[in-house]
Amino acid sequence: MWKEAVFHRPEGPYAHPAGPRELRVRLRAKRGDLFSCHLFHGDRYGGEEEGDILRLEKAGSDELFDWFEGVIPSATRRLRYVFYLEGEEGGLWYGEKGFAADRREAGAFQYPYICEGDLYRVPDWAKDGVVYQIFPDRFFNGDEGNDPEGTDPWSAAARPRPDSFYGGDLRGIIEKLPYLEALGVNVLYLTPIFLSPSNHKYDTTDYYRVDPAFGDAETLKELVRLAHQRGIRVLLDAVFNHAGYGFFAFQDVLQRGEDSPYADWFFIEDFPVVTTPRPNYETFANGVWTMPKLNTAHPEVRAYLLDVAEYWTREAEIDGWRLDVANEVDHRFWRAFRDRVKEVNPEALIVGEIWHDAGPWLQGDQFDSVMNYLFRDAVLDFFAAGRIGADRFDALLTRTRMLYPEQAHFAMFNLLGSHDTERFLTTCGGRLERMRLAVLFQMTYPGMPMIYYGDEVGMCGGPDPDCRRPMMWEEERQNRELLAHYRKLIALRKELRPLRRGDFRTWLVDPLRNLYGFVRWDGESCVGVLFNNSPHEHRVEVDLHPFGGAEKLRDALSGKTIDAAGRSRMPWTLPPYQGAILTPVE
């Protein structure tokens, strides 16, 4: 047994409450090293010989490790536990003191108490969410009377300049709510809408004013109200890492220098403040003079921004926030932000923009989830670019799932692209079959599928700003088959509960033929999903055990059925770049 590969700590993703009286426990071990993994667990105040045994299931494998997982029930909420690991050379106990042949010598891991205040609570509605991201200036022009001076003609074929305006606004989103409802999405995420000189609005001038080019506060309230009537929630973008050059506090510093009461709201090297040849103050990214970084540790800055968050959460009755550059803001601020927002709306969703391992922010005290760029990286490499095979793909997915507590995964924004990335179809080299297969995966994997506006009708575009072209509304230019594919998959996700709320296990990994599959189950209901990510037709055989003796299985995509009665394995033929969603026929 490779002891140095075995790891557990009674905290974070390795041990976290699954409920008020349940603890989810994970253990890492060398891939292929353990035959089985059990837990001996009991009440911390109980006798040393008192306890129950729980077998942990293998939750998945990455390239180096196997991950075992199980949920310990606890009537008293006080837990101690020791692992019993069995490998080729026999069994060993593993506890707080390390490895031992005797359980008592290994010591016990302690989870002192499942505190109510430590429970990782994510809004339940998030599990059923399908998100649609809108870049307001580029979605639809509903009010030409508020168009900025120099607005360009609307054309989905246009290649925007960094300073292009096209006249999209909140009224345009209101007019297209029937389209969004027909698509099946039930969450809208809008990039920033507050007063700003740019088209993207990430350089805020006034956090309390909707930009006139988009409408006003009453238009926002109308949008939220009408969206809610259609069962659609609305999230806004919070830009609290930095402000804009025109922000009142920064303007005061420019005018009064170190005598300004707002001088400590920013990170200024010396006075007077200058923008050239380089800004002598910290900014977003590298020297972006229009975006001075805010000092969120300053009590006045913290109070100001928290008031902004509370104001719009309450005033517009929005359903949550996406947090821009969330990993560059201090954790204390985000804890206070969560408390303030959840006090106004306990069902508000808080989603951080983090492109890497987001573990420090996903402990239940800051964000509910993040924009899942690790998911996107794996999907891009497997489906779009074909740089990795099914085995590497499964390993990346497993590693990502094991980074965070279970609750976070069901609320992740699982995106294929965003306003900051090349369009996914462009990354696919325009090959629709690859995109269709990736969308099938996106709509069936745990988490909230996030659609970047226009992807559903086949829009293309390179890196920013080309990925921000005006929405393609001319039906003759839209890919209607791709749109129908999105609508069907969203409808199936809503129809099949395991695809929204079910547990996940890998079902098939065939790196030679590039085949992949997984099962999702919720109680006695099970769905199996298969993918042929290759240019060749392949016949596969998969284990039918997850379906518990079902007599027939049906592919919800093609309508094809197969007799499964009495079989332990099922043959299925997958055409090139095609998938299947298999459900028992009742």
C-alpha positions as CSV (number, residue, x, y, z in Angstrom):
1,M,0.0,0.0,0.0
2,W,1.4,3.4,-1.0
3,K,0.8,5.1,2.3
4,E,2.2,8.4,1.1
5,A,-0.7,8.7,-1.4
6,V,-3.4,8.3,1.3
7,F,-4.8,11.6,2.5
8,H,-7.7,12.8,4.6
9,R,-8.3,15.8,6.8
10,P,-11.5,16.3,8.9
11,E,-12.3,19.6,7.1
12,G,-13.0,21.2,3.7
13,P,-13.9,19.0,0.8
14,Y,-12.6,15.9,2.7
15,A,-15.2,16.2,5.5
16,H,-18.2,18.5,5.3
17,P,-21.8,18.4,6.5
18,A,-24.2,16.9,4.0
19,G,-27.1,17.9,6.3
20,P,-27.8,18.8,9.9
21,R,-27.0,15.3,11.1
22,E,-24.8,13.9,8.2
23,L,-21.2,14.2,7.4
24,R,-19.8,13.5,3.9
25,V,-16.3,12.0,4.2
26,R,-13.7,11.6,1.4
27,L,-10.4,9.8,1.3
28,R,-7.7,9.9,-1.4
29,A,-5.5,6.9,-2.2
30,K,-3.1,5.8,-5.0
31,R,-5.0,4.8,-8.1
32,G,-5.7,1.1,-8.1
33,D,-4.1,0.5,-4.7
34,L,-7.1,-0.2,-2.5
35,F,-9.5,-3.1,-2.8
36,S,-11.9,-1.5,-0.3
37,C,-12.3,1.3,2.1
38,H,-14.4,1.2,5.3
39,L,-15.1,3.6,8.2
40,F,-15.5,2.7,11.8
41,H,-17.4,5.7,13.3
42,G,-19.2,6.7,16.4
43,D,-20.1,9.4,18.9
44,R,-17.0,11.3,20.2
45,Y,-18.3,10.8,23.7
46,G,-19.1,7.1,23.2
47,G,-16.9,4.2,24.3
48,E,-13.9,3.4,22.1
49,E,-15.4,0.1,21.1
50,E,-18.8,1.6,20.3
51,G,-19.4,2.4,16.6
52,D,-20.8,1.4,13.3
53,I,-19.2,0.4,10.0
54,L,-19.7,2.2,6.7
55,R,-18.3,1.0,3.4
56,L,-17.1,4.0,1.3
57,E,-17.8,3.8,-2.5
58,K,-15.2,4.8,-5.1
59,A,-16.5,8.2,-6.3
60,G,-14.0,8.5,-9.1
61,S,-10.4,8.4,-10.2
62,D,-8.0,11.0,-11.6
63,E,-4.7,10.2,-13.2
64,L,-2.9,9.6,-9.9
65,F,-5.6,8.9,-7.2
66,D,-8.8,7.0,-6.4
67,W,-11.3,8.9,-4.3
68,F,-13.6,7.1,-1.8
69,E,-16.7,8.7,-0.4
70,G,-19.6,8.1,2.0
71,V,-22.0,9.9,4.3
72,I,-22.0,9.2,8.0
73,P,-25.3,9.6,9.9
74,S,-25.0,11.1,13.3
75,A,-27.9,11.5,15.7
76,T,-25.7,13.6,18.1
77,R,-23.8,15.5,15.5
78,R,-20.5,14.6,17.2
79,L,-18.2,12.3,15.3
80,R,-15.0,10.3,15.5
81,Y,-14.0,7.9,12.7
82,V,-11.1,5.7,11.6
83,F,-10.6,4.3,8.1
84,Y,-9.8,0.6,7.4
85,L,-8.0,0.3,4.1
86,E,-7.6,-3.1,2.3
87,G,-5.0,-3.6,-0.4
88,E,-3.0,-6.4,-2.0
89,E,-0.8,-6.8,1.2
90,G,-3.8,-6.9,3.6
91,G,-5.5,-4.2,5.7
92,L,-4.4,-1.2,7.8
93,W,-6.2,1.3,9.9
94,Y,-5.7,5.0,9.1
95,G,-6.5,7.7,11.6
96,E,-5.3,11.0,13.0
97,K,-2.1,9.5,14.2
98,G,-1.3,7.7,10.9
99,F,-1.3,4.0,9.9
100,A,-1.4,1.1,12.3
101,A,-2.3,-2.5,12.5
102,D,-4.5,-1.8,15.5
103,R,-7.4,0.6,15.3
104,R,-6.6,2.2,18.7
105,E,-3.0,3.0,17.7
106,A,-4.2,4.8,14.5
107,G,-6.2,7.3,16.5
108,A,-9.5,8.8,15.4
109,F,-10.2,11.7,13.2
110,Q,-12.5,14.1,15.0
111,Y,-15.4,16.2,13.6
112,P,-16.4,17.8,16.9
113,Y,-19.9,19.0,16.0
114,I,-22.0,19.6,13.0
115,C,-22.9,23.2,13.7
116,E,-26.0,24.7,12.2
117,G,-24.1,27.8,11.3
118,D,-21.5,25.9,9.3
119,L,-23.9,24.1,7.0
120,Y,-23.2,24.9,3.3
121,R,-26.6,26.1,2.2
122,V,-27.1,26.7,-1.5
123,P,-30.5,27.9,-2.8
124,D,-32.5,24.8,-3.7
125,W,-33.7,26.3,-7.0
126,A,-30.1,26.4,-8.3
127,K,-30.2,22.7,-8.9
128,D,-32.9,23.2,-11.5
129,G,-31.3,26.2,-13.1
130,V,-30.3,26.7,-16.8
131,V,-28.4,30.0,-17.1
132,Y,-28.4,32.4,-20.0
133,Q,-25.6,35.1,-20.0
134,I,-26.5,38.4,-21.7
135,F,-24.0,41.2,-22.6
136,P,-26.7,43.9,-22.7
137,D,-25.3,46.2,-25.4
138,R,-25.2,43.2,-27.8
139,F,-28.5,41.3,-27.1
140,F,-31.3,43.4,-28.5
141,N,-32.1,47.1,-29.1
142,G,-35.5,47.7,-27.6
143,D,-35.4,51.5,-27.3
144,E,-33.5,53.3,-30.0
145,G,-34.2,56.6,-28.2
146,N,-31.5,55.8,-25.6
147,D,-28.7,54.7,-28.0
148,P,-25.3,56.2,-27.3
149,E,-23.9,58.7,-29.8
150,G,-22.1,56.9,-32.6
151,T,-24.0,53.6,-32.2
152,D,-23.1,51.2,-35.0
153,P,-25.7,49.4,-37.1
154,W,-26.8,46.1,-35.7
155,S,-25.2,43.2,-37.5
156,A,-24.2,39.8,-36.2
157,A,-21.5,39.7,-38.8
158,A,-19.9,42.8,-37.4
159,R,-16.5,42.5,-35.8
160,P,-16.8,44.9,-32.8
161,R,-14.1,47.3,-31.9
162,P,-13.2,47.6,-28.2
163,D,-15.2,50.9,-28.1
164,S,-18.2,49.8,-30.3
165,F,-21.7,50.5,-29.1
166,Y,-24.7,48.7,-30.7
167,G,-27.7,49.9,-28.6
168,G,-28.8,46.8,-26.8
169,D,-30.7,47.6,-23.6
170,L,-32.9,46.3,-20.8
171,R,-36.0,47.0,-22.9
172,G,-34.6,44.7,-25.6
173,I,-34.2,41.9,-23.0
174,I,-37.8,42.5,-21.9
175,E,-39.0,42.2,-25.5
176,K,-37.1,38.9,-25.9
177,L,-38.4,37.2,-22.7
178,P,-40.8,35.0,-24.8
179,Y,-37.7,33.8,-26.8
180,L,-35.8,33.0,-23.6
181,E,-38.8,31.2,-22.1
182,A,-39.3,29.1,-25.3
183,L,-35.6,28.2,-25.2
184,G,-36.2,26.9,-21.7
185,V,-33.7,29.0,-19.6
186,N,-34.8,30.0,-16.2
187,V,-31.9,32.2,-15.0
188,L,-30.5,35.3,-16.6
189,Y,-27.1,36.6,-15.8
190,L,-26.5,40.2,-17.0
191,T,-23.0,41.6,-17.3
192,P,-22.8,45.1,-15.6
193,I,-25.6,47.5,-16.2
194,F,-24.6,50.5,-14.0
195,L,-23.5,53.9,-15.2
196,S,-20.2,53.6,-17.1
197,P,-18.5,55.2,-20.2
198,S,-17.7,51.8,-21.8
199,N,-19.8,49.3,-23.6
200,H,-18.9,46.5,-21.1
201,K,-19.6,48.6,-18.0
202,Y,-16.8,47.0,-15.9
203,D,-15.5,50.6,-15.1
204,T,-18.4,51.8,-12.9
205,T,-19.0,55.5,-12.5
206,D,-22.1,55.3,-10.4
207,Y,-23.1,52.1,-8.6
208,Y,-26.6,53.5,-7.8
209,R,-27.6,54.4,-11.3
210,V,-28.6,52.2,-14.2
211,D,-26.7,53.4,-17.3
212,P,-29.2,55.5,-19.4
213,A,-28.1,53.6,-22.5
214,F,-29.7,50.6,-20.9
215,G,-32.7,52.2,-19.3
216,D,-33.3,53.2,-15.7
217,A,-34.1,51.6,-12.3
218,E,-37.8,51.3,-13.2
219,T,-36.9,49.4,-16.4
220,L,-34.7,47.1,-14.4
221,K,-37.6,46.5,-11.9
222,E,-39.9,45.8,-14.8
223,L,-37.5,43.3,-16.3
224,V,-37.2,41.4,-13.0
225,R,-40.9,41.5,-12.4
226,L,-41.8,40.2,-15.9
227,A,-39.0,37.6,-15.8
228,H,-40.3,36.3,-12.5
229,Q,-43.8,36.0,-14.0
230,R,-42.3,33.6,-16.6
231,G,-40.3,31.6,-13.9
232,I,-37.0,33.2,-14.8
233,R,-34.6,34.6,-12.2
234,V,-32.2,37.5,-12.7
235,L,-28.6,37.9,-11.5
236,L,-26.6,41.1,-11.8
237,D,-22.8,41.6,-12.1
238,A,-21.1,43.1,-9.0
239,V,-17.8,44.9,-9.9
240,F,-16.3,45.5,-6.5
241,N,-12.6,44.7,-7.1
242,H,-12.3,48.1,-8.9
243,A,-14.2,51.2,-9.8
244,G,-14.2,53.4,-12.9
245,Y,-12.1,56.5,-13.5
246,G,-15.2,58.6,-13.1
247,F,-16.2,57.1,-9.8
248,F,-16.9,60.0,-7.4
249,A,-14.3,59.0,-4.8
250,F,-11.5,58.6,-7.3
251,Q,-12.4,61.9,-8.9
252,D,-12.1,63.6,-5.5
253,V,-8.6,62.0,-5.0
254,L,-7.6,63.4,-8.4
255,Q,-8.7,66.9,-7.4
256,R,-7.6,67.0,-3.8
257,G,-4.7,64.5,-3.7
258,E,-3.6,63.2,-0.3
259,D,-6.0,65.6,1.4
260,S,-9.0,63.8,-0.1
261,P,-11.0,61.8,2.5
262,Y,-11.1,59.0,-0.1
263,A,-7.3,58.7,-0.6
264,D,-7.2,55.5,1.3
265,W,-10.1,54.0,-0.7
266,F,-7.5,53.1,-3.3
267,F,-3.9,51.9,-3.5
268,I,-2.0,55.0,-4.5
269,E,1.8,55.0,-4.6
270,D,2.4,58.8,-4.4
271,F,0.7,62.1,-5.2
272,P,-0.3,63.7,-7.4
273,V,-2.2,60.9,-9.1
274,V,-1.1,60.4,-12.7
275,T,-2.2,58.1,-15.5
276,T,0.8,58.4,-17.8
277,P,3.3,57.1,-18.7
278,R,1.8,54.5,-16.3
279,P,-0.7,55.0,-13.5
280,N,0.8,55.4,-10.1
281,Y,-2.0,53.5,-8.5
282,E,-3.1,49.9,-8.5
283,T,-5.6,49.0,-11.2
284,F,-7.5,46.0,-12.5
285,A,-5.0,43.8,-14.4
286,N,-1.8,45.6,-15.6
287,G,-2.0,49.4,-15.7
288,V,-5.6,49.7,-16.8
289,W,-5.9,53.4,-15.8
290,T,-9.7,53.5,-16.2
291,M,-10.1,50.9,-13.5
292,P,-8.5,51.9,-10.1
293,K,-8.5,49.0,-7.6
294,L,-10.7,49.5,-4.5
295,N,-9.4,48.9,-1.0
296,T,-12.2,46.6,0.2
297,A,-10.4,46.2,3.6
298,H,-11.1,49.8,4.3
299,P,-14.2,50.1,6.6
300,E,-15.8,52.9,4.5
301,V,-15.2,51.1,1.2
302,R,-16.7,47.9,2.6
303,A,-19.7,49.7,4.0
304,Y,-20.3,51.6,0.7
305,L,-20.2,48.4,-1.4
306,L,-22.2,46.3,1.0
307,D,-24.9,49.1,0.9
308,V,-24.9,48.9,-2.9
309,A,-25.4,45.2,-2.8
310,E,-28.2,45.4,-0.3
311,Y,-29.9,48.3,-2.2
312,W,-30.2,46.5,-5.5
313,T,-31.0,43.1,-3.9
314,R,-33.9,44.8,-2.1
315,E,-34.9,47.5,-4.5
316,A,-35.0,45.5,-7.7
317,E,-35.7,42.2,-6.1
318,I,-32.9,40.5,-8.0
319,D,-32.1,36.8,-7.4
320,G,-28.4,37.1,-6.8
321,W,-25.0,38.3,-8.0
322,R,-22.1,37.2,-10.1
323,L,-18.9,38.7,-8.6
324,D,-16.3,40.1,-11.0
325,V,-12.6,39.4,-10.3
326,A,-13.7,37.7,-7.1
327,N,-10.4,36.1,-6.2
328,E,-8.6,39.5,-5.8
329,V,-11.0,40.8,-3.1
330,D,-10.4,39.9,0.6
331,H,-12.2,37.0,2.1
332,R,-13.5,39.1,5.0
333,F,-15.3,41.3,2.6
334,W,-17.0,38.4,0.8
335,R,-18.1,36.9,4.1
336,A,-19.7,40.2,5.0
337,F,-21.2,40.4,1.5
338,R,-22.8,37.0,1.8
339,D,-24.3,37.9,5.2
340,R,-25.7,41.1,3.9
341,V,-27.2,39.8,0.7
342,K,-28.6,36.6,2.3
343,E,-30.2,38.7,5.1
344,V,-32.2,40.5,2.4
345,N,-32.9,37.5,0.2
346,P,-32.0,34.1,1.8
347,E,-32.6,32.5,-1.6
348,A,-30.1,34.8,-3.5
349,L,-27.4,33.0,-5.4
350,I,-23.8,34.2,-5.1
351,V,-21.4,33.1,-7.9
352,G,-17.8,34.1,-8.1
353,E,-15.6,34.7,-11.1
354,I,-12.6,32.4,-10.5
355,W,-10.7,30.7,-13.3
356,H,-8.7,28.3,-11.1
357,D,-9.2,26.1,-8.0
358,A,-11.8,28.0,-6.0
359,G,-11.6,26.0,-2.8
360,P,-10.9,28.8,-0.4
361,W,-14.1,30.6,-1.5
362,L,-16.3,27.5,-1.5
363,Q,-16.6,26.6,2.2
364,G,-20.1,27.7,2.7
365,D,-19.2,31.1,4.2
366,Q,-18.6,33.1,1.0
367,F,-19.8,32.0,-2.4
368,D,-22.5,29.4,-3.4
369,S,-20.5,28.5,-6.5
370,V,-18.2,29.9,-9.2
371,M,-18.1,30.2,-12.9
372,N,-16.7,26.7,-13.6
373,Y,-13.8,27.4,-15.9
374,L,-12.1,24.2,-14.9
375,F,-15.2,22.4,-16.4
376,R,-14.8,24.5,-19.5
377,D,-11.1,23.7,-19.8
378,A,-11.8,19.9,-19.8
379,V,-14.8,20.2,-22.2
380,L,-12.8,22.3,-24.6
381,D,-9.9,20.0,-24.6
382,F,-12.0,16.8,-25.1
383,F,-14.8,17.9,-27.4
384,A,-13.7,21.1,-29.2
385,A,-10.0,20.7,-29.7
386,G,-9.6,16.9,-29.3
387,R,-6.4,17.4,-27.3
388,I,-7.2,14.7,-24.7
389,G,-8.8,11.3,-24.6
390,A,-11.7,9.9,-22.6
391,D,-9.4,8.8,-19.7
392,R,-7.8,12.2,-19.3
393,F,-11.2,13.9,-19.6
394,D,-12.7,11.7,-16.8
395,A,-9.6,12.4,-14.6
396,L,-10.0,16.1,-15.0
397,L,-13.7,16.0,-14.1
398,T,-13.0,13.8,-11.1
399,R,-10.3,16.1,-9.8
400,T,-12.5,19.1,-10.1
401,R,-15.4,17.4,-8.3
402,M,-13.1,16.4,-5.4
403,L,-11.9,20.0,-4.9
404,Y,-15.1,21.3,-3.4
405,P,-17.9,20.3,-1.0
406,E,-20.7,18.4,-2.7
407,Q,-23.2,21.3,-2.4
408,A,-21.2,23.6,-4.6
409,H,-21.3,21.3,-7.6
410,F,-25.0,21.5,-8.2
411,A,-24.9,25.3,-8.4
412,M,-21.8,25.7,-10.6
413,F,-22.0,27.8,-13.7
414,N,-21.0,25.1,-16.2
415,L,-20.0,27.3,-19.2
416,L,-18.7,26.5,-22.7
417,G,-17.8,30.2,-23.2
418,S,-18.4,33.7,-22.0
419,H,-17.8,37.3,-22.9
420,D,-14.2,36.8,-21.9
421,T,-13.5,33.8,-24.2
422,E,-13.5,32.7,-27.8
423,R,-16.9,31.4,-28.9
424,F,-17.1,27.6,-28.4
425,L,-18.1,26.9,-32.0
426,T,-15.1,28.9,-33.2
427,T,-12.9,26.7,-30.9
428,C,-14.5,23.7,-32.5
429,G,-13.3,25.0,-35.9
430,G,-16.9,25.4,-36.9
431,R,-17.6,21.7,-36.6
432,L,-21.2,21.6,-35.3
433,E,-21.1,17.9,-34.5
434,R,-18.4,18.6,-31.9
435,M,-20.4,21.4,-30.3
436,R,-23.7,19.4,-30.3
437,L,-21.9,16.6,-28.4
438,A,-20.4,19.1,-25.9
439,V,-23.8,20.7,-25.3
440,L,-25.2,17.2,-24.6
441,F,-22.5,16.8,-22.0
442,Q,-23.1,20.3,-20.5
443,M,-26.9,19.7,-20.2
444,T,-26.5,16.3,-18.4
445,Y,-23.5,16.9,-16.1
446,P,-24.0,18.1,-12.4
447,G,-24.3,21.8,-12.2
448,M,-26.1,24.7,-13.9
449,P,-25.6,24.8,-17.7
450,M,-24.7,28.3,-18.7
451,I,-25.4,29.4,-22.3
452,Y,-23.6,32.5,-23.6
453,Y,-26.0,34.4,-25.7
454,G,-26.1,33.4,-29.3
455,D,-24.3,30.1,-28.9
456,E,-27.6,28.4,-29.3
457,V,-28.0,29.7,-32.8
458,G,-24.5,29.0,-34.0
459,M,-22.7,32.4,-33.4
460,C,-19.0,32.4,-33.9
461,G,-16.3,34.8,-32.8
462,G,-12.7,35.0,-31.7
463,P,-11.3,36.4,-28.5
464,D,-12.6,39.6,-26.9
465,P,-14.0,41.8,-28.5
466,D,-14.9,39.5,-31.4
467,C,-16.8,37.1,-29.1
468,R,-19.2,40.1,-28.3
469,R,-20.8,40.5,-31.7
470,P,-24.5,41.6,-31.7
471,M,-27.0,38.8,-31.3
472,M,-28.0,37.0,-34.5
473,W,-31.8,37.5,-34.7
474,E,-32.3,36.9,-38.5
475,E,-33.8,33.4,-38.6
476,E,-32.4,32.8,-42.0
477,R,-28.9,33.2,-40.6
478,Q,-29.5,31.2,-37.4
479,N,-28.7,27.5,-37.2
480,R,-32.2,26.3,-36.4
481,E,-31.2,22.7,-36.0
482,L,-28.7,23.7,-33.3
483,L,-31.4,25.8,-31.6
484,A,-33.8,22.8,-31.6
485,H,-31.0,20.7,-30.1
486,Y,-30.6,23.2,-27.2
487,R,-34.4,23.3,-26.7
488,K,-34.7,19.5,-26.6
489,L,-31.8,19.0,-24.2
490,I,-33.1,21.7,-21.9
491,A,-36.6,20.1,-21.9
492,L,-35.1,16.7,-21.2
493,R,-33.1,18.1,-18.3
494,K,-36.3,19.5,-16.8
495,E,-38.1,16.3,-17.4
496,L,-35.5,13.9,-16.0
497,R,-34.9,14.7,-12.4
498,P,-31.6,12.8,-12.1
499,L,-30.0,15.1,-14.7
500,R,-30.7,18.0,-12.3
501,R,-30.4,16.6,-8.9
502,G,-28.9,13.1,-9.2
503,D,-25.6,11.7,-7.9
504,F,-22.9,11.0,-10.5
505,R,-20.7,8.1,-11.3
506,T,-18.5,7.3,-14.3
507,W,-20.0,4.5,-16.4
508,L,-17.7,4.1,-19.4
509,V,-14.2,5.2,-20.2
510,D,-12.7,3.9,-23.5
511,P,-9.6,5.9,-24.5
512,L,-8.9,3.7,-27.5
513,R,-12.2,4.5,-29.2
514,N,-12.8,7.8,-27.3
515,L,-16.0,6.7,-25.7
516,Y,-17.3,8.1,-22.5
517,G,-20.4,7.7,-20.3
518,F,-21.8,8.3,-16.8
519,V,-24.9,7.6,-14.8
520,R,-27.0,10.0,-12.7
521,W,-29.4,8.6,-10.1
522,D,-31.9,10.1,-7.7
523,G,-33.5,7.6,-5.4
524,E,-34.7,4.7,-7.6
525,S,-34.6,6.8,-10.8
526,C,-31.5,6.4,-13.0
527,V,-30.3,8.0,-16.3
528,G,-27.3,6.8,-18.3
529,V,-25.6,9.1,-20.8
530,L,-23.2,7.9,-23.5
531,F,-20.8,9.8,-25.8
532,N,-19.0,8.8,-28.9
533,N,-16.4,11.5,-29.4
534,S,-14.9,10.0,-32.5
535,P,-15.5,10.1,-36.3
536,H,-16.4,6.3,-36.3
537,E,-19.4,4.3,-35.4
538,H,-18.8,2.1,-32.3
539,R,-20.7,-0.6,-30.5
540,V,-20.4,-0.5,-26.8
541,E,-21.4,-2.7,-23.9
542,V,-22.2,-1.2,-20.5
543,D,-23.1,-2.6,-17.1
544,L,-26.8,-2.6,-16.5
545,H,-26.5,-2.8,-12.7
546,P,-27.3,0.9,-12.1
547,F,-30.7,0.4,-13.7
548,G,-31.8,-2.3,-11.1
549,G,-33.3,-4.9,-13.4
550,A,-35.1,-2.6,-15.9
551,E,-36.6,-4.7,-18.7
552,K,-36.3,-2.1,-21.4
553,L,-34.2,1.0,-21.9
554,R,-35.0,3.9,-24.2
555,D,-32.8,6.6,-25.7
556,A,-34.6,9.9,-25.0
557,L,-32.7,11.5,-28.0
558,S,-33.5,9.0,-30.8
559,G,-36.5,7.2,-29.3
560,K,-34.7,3.8,-29.9
561,T,-35.4,1.1,-27.3
562,I,-33.6,-2.1,-26.4
563,D,-34.6,-5.2,-24.4
564,A,-32.6,-5.3,-21.2
565,A,-34.5,-8.0,-19.4
566,G,-32.2,-10.6,-17.7
567,R,-29.0,-9.0,-19.0
568,S,-26.1,-7.8,-17.0
569,R,-24.6,-5.9,-19.9
570,M,-26.2,-4.0,-22.7
571,P,-24.9,-3.5,-26.3
572,W,-25.5,-0.1,-27.8
573,T,-24.4,1.4,-31.1
574,L,-23.3,5.0,-31.2
575,P,-22.9,6.8,-34.5
576,P,-19.9,9.2,-35.0
577,Y,-20.1,12.3,-32.7
578,Q,-23.4,11.1,-31.2
579,G,-24.7,10.4,-27.8
580,A,-27.6,8.8,-26.0
581,I,-29.6,9.5,-22.9
582,L,-30.9,6.1,-21.6
583,T,-33.8,5.8,-19.3
584,P,-35.8,2.7,-18.1
585,V,-39.1,2.2,-19.9
586,E,-41.9,1.7,-17.4
